[in-house]
Amino acid sequence: MPEFSYRAADASGTAQDGRVQAATRAAALRQLRGQGLTPLQLTDSDTPTLTPAAGGGATADAKPPRAVPGAAPTAVPMPPMYIT
C-alpha cells in the first residue's frame, strides 16, 4: 500500500508532520480529515525530495509537492511596487 507524507494542522492550528498509508491520495486525505486534521501538504513518499547538490542547487529529478485540494493557498511575498 502506498505511503504518503503529510503536513497538517490540528484543531488548535498547530502544524504536524507525519506519514499515512492509504490506497489512494483521496483515501489519505479522508484519513487525515477523519483524525480532525486539516491537510496542508500531501506527497507520495515515493516522490523524490529536494536535496542539495554540489554548488548549492537542488537535484533536477526532484518533483515539487502537489497542492492539497481545499487547503488554504500559500501566500508568496511580493516585492513592493513603486510608481514614479
Protein Blocks (a to p, Z undefined) as FASTA:
>chain_A
ZZdddddddfkopacddddddfblklmmmmmmmnopacfbdcdfklccddddehhiacfk
bccddddehiacddddddddddZZ
